[in-house]
């Protein structure tokens, strides 16, 4: 990856380029939605074990897609908070049909 990214404005296009394949983005979106749903359900209604299950569900597919589809290292390992925020942002943009301009701006 080279030089360390210093701002989120620099990170977002990098994140998108690391998720260039639409299959990777879809797997991330599904995992993120399932993960958030499990965590929220666990917080609101229980049982407690849904909290770690949500984290596992959210990241397992995403990490697998990096290994099997993108063949790169997940940004979570270097930029955990920016990566989580970007996962949520990616899903929101996908669900609202507003992702395309961001992909174009990132060179995709």
N, C-alpha and C positions, 0 to 999 in steps of 0.2 A: 504494500500500500504506500510505502514511502514516507513522506513527511506527515507529521501528526496534524489532523484537522483541528482548527482552533475555534471555529464558530459553527453554530447550527446551520447558518446560511450556506456554509461550505459543505456541511455534512449531508444535507438533504439531497442535492444532486448526486453525490457519491452513493448514498443509500439507494437511490433509484437505479443507478447504473449497476449496482450489485444485485438488483432484482430485475434485470433486463428481460428475462424470459417471462411471458405472461403466465405460464404454469406456476412459476415460483411465486408470483404475486397472488395468484388464486389460492395456492396452498397457504400462504401467509394470512390472507384474508379469512379463510375458513378457520384456521387455527386460532387467530386472534379473536374472532367472534365467539367461538366455542370457549376459549380461555376466559374471556371477559364475562361471558354468561355464567360460567361455573363459579368464578370468583364472586361475582355479584350475588348469585343465588346462595352461595355458602355464607357470605356476610349477612345477608338479609334473613335467610331461613334455616341455615345449617344444612347438613352437618359440616363440621369444621374441616373435614378432610377434602371437601370440594375446593378449598383454597389452594393447597398444593397441587391438586388434580388439575385445576385451571391453569396453573403455571406450566405444568408438564404438557398439557394439551396445547397450550399456546406456542410453546417453543419446540416441541418434538417434531412436528411436521415441518416447521420453518427451518430448523437446522438440517433435517433430512433433505429438504429441497435444495439447500445450499450445496450439500455433498453430492446429491444425485443429479440435479438439474443444472445448477449454475456452476458447480465445481469451483466454489470459492469459500472463503471463511466468513461466517456470520459476523456482522458488525457488532453484535451483542457483546462479543468478547472484548472489544476495544472501547466501544462507546455504548455502555448498557442503557443509560437513560435516554440518550438521543435515539438509540435504536428502538426502544419501546415506544417513545413518542412518535417516531416515524412509522412504526407498525400501525399504530392507532390512526395516524394521519392518512396513511395509505388506504386503510379500510374505509375511512370516512370519504375520501376522494373517490374511491371505486364505487361506493354505494350511491354517491350523488352524481356520478358521471362526469366528474371534474378532474380526472387524473391526466388525461391526454396532454393538456398544455404543460404540465409539470414534466412529463416524460420528454416532450419535445425540447423543453428548456435544458434538460439534462443530456440532450444529444441522442435520445432514443427514438 
